[in-house]
Amino acid sequence: PTKKTTPKRRVCNTTPKVTQQNGSLCSAFTLSLLVGCAVVLLISIIVIIRLNYLWNVARHHFVKQLQR
């Protein structure tokens, strides 16, 4: 052959874009679970602090009633 043959290049697949979307969807799901757990923990801490405060107020009120 008088012509030089060049090796054919591979055509890039477009499927990695789909995988990246699935990865971002998965990370969004994981992130939403993490945020949900953080919100539940925050609400639990707020409720515990509030109940502790109310318990102390009630105990203080009860002690004052006994001193009368």
MOPAC internal coordinates of N, CA, C and O (Angstrom, degrees):
PM7 1SCF
backbone

  N    0.0000 0     0.00 0     0.00 0    0    0    0
  C    1.4507 1     0.00 0     0.00 0    1    0    0
  C    1.5254 1   111.08 1     0.00 0    2    1    0
  O    1.2310 1   121.19 1   -43.62 1    3    2    1
  N    1.2911 1   115.33 1   136.38 1    3    2    1
  C    1.4566 1   120.25 1   179.63 1    5    3    2
  C    1.5278 1   111.40 1   -87.26 1    6    5    3
  O    1.2310 1   120.35 1   159.02 1    7    6    5
  N    1.3088 1   116.93 1   -20.98 1    7    6    5
  C    1.4626 1   120.73 1   179.84 1    9    7    6
  C    1.5182 1   109.96 1   -89.40 1   10    9    7
  O    1.2310 1   121.46 1   -37.96 1   11   10    9
  N    1.3172 1   114.81 1   142.04 1   11   10    9
  C    1.4541 1   118.89 1   174.94 1   13   11   10
  C    1.5237 1   108.36 1   -81.63 1   14   13   11
  O    1.2310 1   120.55 1   -49.47 1   15   14   13
  N    1.3025 1   116.55 1   130.53 1   15   14   13
  C    1.4655 1   118.91 1   178.67 1   17   15   14
  C    1.5214 1   108.62 1   -96.21 1   18   17   15
  O    1.2310 1   121.31 1   -48.88 1   19   18   17
  N    1.2912 1   115.10 1   131.12 1   19   18   17
  C    1.4640 1   119.74 1   177.89 1   21   19   18
  C    1.5250 1   108.14 1  -100.16 1   22   21   19
  O    1.2310 1   120.83 1   -38.18 1   23   22   21
  N    1.3181 1   116.03 1   141.82 1   23   22   21
  C    1.4697 1   117.67 1   179.04 1   25   23   22
  C    1.5258 1   110.65 1   -66.76 1   26   25   23
  O    1.2310 1   121.44 1   -36.80 1   27   26   25
  N    1.3219 1   114.85 1   143.20 1   27   26   25
  C    1.4644 1   119.77 1  -178.85 1   29   27   26
  C    1.5264 1   109.90 1   -74.07 1   30   29   27
  O    1.2310 1   121.66 1   -41.13 1   31   30   29
  N    1.2989 1   114.42 1   138.87 1   31   30   29
  C    1.4646 1   119.29 1   177.13 1   33   31   30
  C    1.5188 1   109.59 1   -86.82 1   34   33   31
  O    1.2310 1   121.74 1   -29.74 1   35   34   33
  N    1.3008 1   114.27 1   150.26 1   35   34   33
  C    1.4627 1   118.82 1   176.76 1   37   35   34
  C    1.5218 1   109.55 1   -76.99 1   38   37   35
  O    1.2310 1   121.11 1   -36.84 1   39   38   37
  N    1.2962 1   115.49 1   143.16 1   39   38   37
  C    1.4574 1   120.42 1   176.47 1   41   39   38
  C    1.5226 1   107.19 1   -86.33 1   42   41   39
  O    1.2310 1   121.12 1   -48.14 1   43   42   41
  N    1.3178 1   115.46 1   131.86 1   43   42   41
  C    1.4627 1   118.91 1  -179.32 1   45   43   42
  C    1.5229 1   109.85 1   -66.51 1   46   45   43
  O    1.2310 1   121.44 1   -42.30 1   47   46   45
  N    1.3084 1   114.84 1   137.70 1   47   46   45
  C    1.4648 1   119.81 1   177.33 1   49   47   46
  C    1.5232 1   109.61 1   -79.62 1   50   49   47
  O    1.2310 1   120.76 1   -32.60 1   51   50   49
  N    1.3078 1   116.14 1   147.40 1   51   50   49
  C    1.4641 1   120.08 1   178.09 1   53   51   50
  C    1.5246 1   111.14 1   -94.14 1   54   53   51
  O    1.2310 1   119.67 1  -176.48 1   55   54   53
  N    1.3228 1   118.24 1     3.52 1   55   54   53
  C    1.4663 1   120.31 1  -178.63 1   57   55   54
  C    1.5265 1   114.08 1   -69.47 1   58   57   55
  O    1.2310 1   117.99 1   152.47 1   59   58   57
  N    1.3516 1   121.44 1   -27.53 1   59   58   57
  C    1.4640 1   117.98 1   178.09 1   61   59   58
  C    1.5248 1   113.25 1   -58.66 1   62   61   59
  O    1.2310 1   119.58 1   150.87 1   63   62   61
  N    1.3408 1   118.41 1   -29.13 1   63   62   61
  C    1.4661 1   119.93 1   177.54 1   65   63   62
  C    1.5208 1   110.43 1   -63.12 1   66   65   63
  O    1.2310 1   120.70 1   140.81 1   67   66   65
  N    1.3248 1   116.27 1   -39.19 1   67   66   65
  C    1.4637 1   120.43 1   178.39 1   69   67   66
  C    1.5187 1   109.85 1   -65.56 1   70   69   67
  O    1.2310 1   120.50 1   140.75 1   71   70   69
  N    1.3449 1   116.64 1   -39.25 1   71   70   69
  C    1.4567 1   120.23 1   179.80 1   73   71   70
  C    1.5232 1   110.10 1   -65.96 1   74   73   71
  O    1.2310 1   120.40 1   142.43 1   75   74   73
  N    1.3366 1   116.83 1   -37.57 1   75   74   73
  C    1.4518 1   119.15 1   178.68 1   77   75   74
  C    1.5225 1   110.52 1   -65.07 1   78   77   75
  O    1.2310 1   119.95 1   142.61 1   79   78   77
  N    1.3190 1   117.70 1   -37.39 1   79   78   77
  C    1.4598 1   119.74 1   177.83 1   81   79   78
  C    1.5215 1   109.98 1   -64.96 1   82   81   79
  O    1.2310 1   120.38 1   137.70 1   83   82   81
  N    1.3418 1   116.88 1   -42.30 1   83   82   81
  C    1.4560 1   119.11 1   177.36 1   85   83   82
  C    1.5187 1   110.55 1   -63.63 1   86   85   83
  O    1.2310 1   120.33 1   141.91 1   87   86   85
  N    1.3294 1   116.97 1   -38.09 1   87   86   85
  C    1.4537 1   120.53 1   178.15 1   89   87   86
  C    1.5194 1   111.24 1   -64.70 1   90   89   87
  O    1.2310 1   120.30 1   138.39 1   91   90   89
  N    1.3304 1   117.03 1   -41.61 1   91   90   89
  C    1.4573 1   119.29 1   179.20 1   93   91   90
  C    1.5216 1   110.65 1   -68.77 1   94   93   91
  O    1.2310 1   120.46 1   145.61 1   95   94   93
  N    1.3302 1   116.73 1   -34.39 1   95   94   93
  C    1.4596 1   120.02 1   176.43 1   97   95   94
  C    1.5171 1   110.10 1   -65.59 1   98   97   95
  O    1.2310 1   120.68 1   137.64 1   99   98   97
  N    1.3152 1   116.30 1   -42.36 1   99   98   97
  C    1.4614 1   120.82 1   179.40 1  101   99   98
  C    1.5247 1   110.09 1   -64.91 1  102  101   99
  O    1.2310 1   120.24 1   137.04 1  103  102  101
  N    1.3255 1   117.15 1   -42.96 1  103  102  101
  C    1.4557 1   119.30 1  -179.86 1  105  103  102
  C    1.5274 1   110.47 1   -68.71 1  106  105  103
  O    1.2310 1   119.80 1   147.41 1  107  106  105
  N    1.3185 1   117.99 1   -32.59 1  107  106  105
  C    1.4635 1   120.12 1   176.43 1  109  107  106
  C    1.5241 1   109.95 1   -66.37 1  110  109  107
  O    1.2310 1   120.43 1   140.22 1  111  110  109
  N    1.3228 1   116.78 1   -39.78 1  111  110  109
  C    1.4640 1   120.47 1   177.33 1  113  111  110
  C    1.5226 1   110.28 1   -63.90 1  114  113  111
  O    1.2310 1   120.48 1   135.38 1  115  114  113
  N    1.3316 1   116.69 1   -44.62 1  115  114  113
  C    1.4649 1   120.82 1   178.59 1  117  115  114
  C    1.5196 1   110.49 1   -63.63 1  118  117  115
  O    1.2310 1   120.50 1   138.28 1  119  118  117
  N    1.3186 1   116.64 1   -41.72 1  119  118  117
  C    1.4595 1   120.54 1   179.38 1  121  119  118
  C    1.5225 1   111.19 1   -64.79 1  122  121  119
  O    1.2310 1   120.28 1   140.12 1  123  122  121
  N    1.3306 1   117.07 1   -39.88 1  123  122  121
  C    1.4620 1   119.43 1   178.85 1  125  123  122
  C    1.5235 1   110.76 1   -66.48 1  126  125  123
  O    1.2310 1   119.88 1   142.75 1  127  126  125
  N    1.3354 1   117.83 1   -37.25 1  127  126  125
  C    1.4661 1   120.17 1   175.49 1  129  127  126
  C    1.5245 1   110.98 1   -63.57 1  130  129  127
  O    1.2310 1   120.64 1   137.95 1  131  130  129
  N    1.3145 1   116.39 1   -42.05 1  131  130  129
  C    1.4596 1   120.89 1   179.63 1  133  131  130
  C    1.5253 1   111.12 1   -63.82 1  134  133  131
  O    1.2310 1   120.35 1   135.99 1  135  134  133
  N    1.3171 1   116.94 1   -44.01 1  135  134  133
  C    1.4673 1   121.00 1   178.51 1  137  135  134
  C    1.5251 1   110.22 1   -65.11 1  138  137  135
  O    1.2310 1   120.34 1   140.01 1  139  138  137
  N    1.3320 1   116.95 1   -39.99 1  139  138  137
  C    1.4621 1   120.55 1   178.23 1  141  139  138
  C    1.5130 1   111.76 1   -61.62 1  142  141  139
  O    1.2310 1   120.33 1   136.09 1  143  142  141
  N    1.3256 1   116.97 1   -43.91 1  143  142  141
  C    1.4681 1   120.67 1   178.25 1  145  143  142
  C    1.5247 1   111.01 1   -64.03 1  146  145  143
  O    1.2310 1   120.62 1   140.03 1  147  146  145
  N    1.3244 1   116.42 1   -39.97 1  147  146  145
  C    1.4623 1   120.00 1   179.08 1  149  147  146
  C    1.5258 1   110.83 1   -64.21 1  150  149  147
  O    1.2310 1   120.20 1   140.57 1  151  150  149
  N    1.3263 1   117.22 1   -39.43 1  151  150  149
  C    1.4688 1   120.97 1   178.86 1  153  151  150
  C    1.5240 1   110.22 1   -65.85 1  154  153  151
  O    1.2310 1   120.23 1   137.06 1  155  154  153
  N    1.3345 1   117.17 1   -42.94 1  155  154  153
  C    1.4669 1   120.53 1   178.89 1  157  155  154
  C    1.5237 1   110.25 1   -62.29 1  158  157  155
  O    1.2310 1   120.13 1   136.74 1  159  158  157
  N    1.3260 1   117.36 1   -43.26 1  159  158  157
  C    1.4629 1   120.23 1   178.60 1  161  159  158
  C    1.5251 1   111.31 1   -64.20 1  162  161  159
  O    1.2310 1   120.29 1   138.92 1  163  162  161
  N    1.3127 1   117.05 1   -41.08 1  163  162  161
  C    1.4620 1   120.59 1   179.77 1  165  163  162
  C    1.5213 1   111.06 1   -63.66 1  166  165  163
  O    1.2310 1   120.41 1   136.02 1  167  166  165
  N    1.3296 1   116.83 1   -43.98 1  167  166  165
  C    1.4630 1   120.42 1   178.67 1  169  167  166
  C    1.5227 1   110.38 1   -64.16 1  170  169  167
  O    1.2310 1   120.29 1   139.76 1  171  170  169
  N    1.3364 1   117.05 1   -40.24 1  171  170  169
  C    1.4628 1   120.38 1   178.65 1  173  171  170
  C    1.5224 1   111.06 1   -62.08 1  174  173  171
  O    1.2310 1   120.51 1   137.01 1  175  174  173
  N    1.3219 1   116.64 1   -42.99 1  175  174  173
  C    1.4675 1   120.03 1   179.60 1  177  175  174
  C    1.5222 1   110.41 1   -64.53 1  178  177  175
  O    1.2310 1   120.10 1   138.69 1  179  178  177
  N    1.3266 1   117.41 1   -41.31 1  179  178  177
  C    1.4668 1   120.54 1   179.02 1  181  179  178
  C    1.5210 1   110.67 1   -62.60 1  182  181  179
  O    1.2310 1   120.20 1   136.67 1  183  182  181
  N    1.3385 1   117.23 1   -43.33 1  183  182  181
  C    1.4661 1   120.95 1   179.74 1  185  183  182
  C    1.5225 1   110.43 1   -64.11 1  186  185  183
  O    1.2310 1   119.89 1   137.34 1  187  186  185
  N    1.3280 1   117.82 1   -42.66 1  187  186  185
  C    1.4674 1   120.99 1  -179.62 1  189  187  186
  C    1.5224 1   110.65 1   -63.62 1  190  189  187
  O    1.2310 1   120.16 1   136.63 1  191  190  189
  N    1.3284 1   117.30 1   -43.37 1  191  190  189
  C    1.4694 1   120.38 1   179.33 1  193  191  190
  C    1.5252 1   110.30 1   -64.22 1  194  193  191
  O    1.2310 1   120.41 1   138.31 1  195  194  193
  N    1.3271 1   116.83 1   -41.69 1  195  194  193
  C    1.4681 1   120.43 1  -179.64 1  197  195  194
  C    1.5283 1   111.19 1   -65.05 1  198  197  195
  O    1.2310 1   120.45 1   136.12 1  199  198  197
  N    1.3356 1   116.74 1   -43.88 1  199  198  197
  C    1.4657 1   119.39 1   179.06 1  201  199  198
  C    1.5245 1   111.26 1   -64.91 1  202  201  199
  O    1.2310 1   120.51 1   142.21 1  203  202  201
  N    1.3223 1   116.64 1   -37.79 1  203  202  201
  C    1.4594 1   119.99 1   177.67 1  205  203  202
  C    1.5318 1   110.42 1   -64.10 1  206  205  203
  O    1.2310 1   120.41 1   138.82 1  207  206  205
  N    1.3173 1   116.82 1   -41.18 1  207  206  205
  C    1.4606 1   120.90 1   177.89 1  209  207  206
  C    1.5297 1   110.64 1   -63.12 1  210  209  207
  O    1.2310 1   120.57 1   133.80 1  211  210  209
  N    1.3375 1   116.51 1   -46.20 1  211  210  209
  C    1.4642 1   119.54 1  -179.87 1  213  211  210
  C    1.5244 1   111.41 1   -64.30 1  214  213  211
  O    1.2310 1   120.74 1   143.04 1  215  214  213
  N    1.3352 1   116.19 1   -36.96 1  215  214  213
  C    1.4652 1   119.87 1   178.50 1  217  215  214
  C    1.5293 1   110.10 1   -63.31 1  218  217  215
  O    1.2310 1   120.05 1   137.68 1  219  218  217
  N    1.3282 1   117.50 1   -42.32 1  219  218  217
  C    1.4634 1   120.98 1   179.58 1  221  219  218
  C    1.5240 1   110.97 1   -66.80 1  222  221  219
  O    1.2310 1   119.99 1   140.93 1  223  222  221
  N    1.3193 1   117.63 1   -39.07 1  223  222  221
  C    1.4647 1   120.65 1   178.48 1  225  223  222
  C    1.5252 1   109.92 1   -64.81 1  226  225  223
  O    1.2310 1   120.39 1   136.04 1  227  226  225
  N    1.3229 1   116.85 1   -43.96 1  227  226  225
  C    1.4644 1   120.23 1   179.89 1  229  227  226
  C    1.5260 1   110.87 1   -64.76 1  230  229  227
  O    1.2310 1   120.32 1   139.70 1  231  230  229
  N    1.3254 1   117.00 1   -40.30 1  231  230  229
  C    1.4668 1   120.10 1   179.40 1  233  231  230
  C    1.5238 1   110.23 1   -65.24 1  234  233  231
  O    1.2310 1   120.41 1   137.91 1  235  234  233
  N    1.3340 1   116.82 1   -42.09 1  235  234  233
  C    1.4608 1   120.82 1   178.51 1  237  235  234
  C    1.5323 1   110.24 1   -62.69 1  238  237  235
  O    1.2310 1   120.51 1   137.82 1  239  238  237
  N    1.3312 1   116.63 1   -42.18 1  239  238  237
  C    1.4569 1   121.12 1   178.65 1  241  239  238
  C    1.5295 1   110.48 1   -63.66 1  242  241  239
  O    1.2310 1   120.43 1   138.58 1  243  242  241
  N    1.3261 1   116.78 1   -41.42 1  243  242  241
  C    1.4620 1   121.03 1  -179.76 1  245  243  242
  C    1.5267 1   111.00 1   -65.48 1  246  245  243
  O    1.2310 1   120.03 1   139.38 1  247  246  245
  N    1.3155 1   117.54 1   -40.62 1  247  246  245
  C    1.4669 1   121.22 1   178.96 1  249  247  246
  C    1.5207 1   109.89 1   -65.17 1  250  249  247
  O    1.2310 1   119.80 1   140.59 1  251  250  249
  N    1.3279 1   117.99 1   -39.41 1  251  250  249
  C    1.4632 1   120.59 1   178.20 1  253  251  250
  C    1.5284 1   110.79 1   -65.10 1  254  253  251
  O    1.2310 1   120.46 1   143.38 1  255  254  253
  N    1.3420 1   116.72 1   -36.62 1  255  254  253
  C    1.4631 1   120.11 1   178.72 1  257  255  254
  C    1.5246 1   110.76 1   -66.25 1  258  257  255
  O    1.2310 1   120.06 1   143.69 1  259  258  257
  N    1.3296 1   117.49 1   -36.31 1  259  258  257
  C    1.4626 1   120.92 1  -179.85 1  261  259  258
  C    1.5216 1   111.67 1   -70.41 1  262  261  259
  O    1.2310 1   119.48 1   151.24 1  263  262  261
  N    1.3141 1   118.60 1   -28.76 1  263  262  261
  C    1.4573 1   121.76 1  -177.10 1  265  263  262
  C    1.5211 1   112.02 1   -76.99 1  266  265  263
  O    1.2310 1   119.39 1   164.47 1  267  266  265
  N    1.3033 1   118.78 1   -15.53 1  267  266  265
  C    1.4664 1   120.78 1  -178.68 1  269  267  266
  C    1.4920 1   111.94 1   -73.64 1  270  269  267
  O    1.2310 1   120.10 1   180.00 1  271  270  269

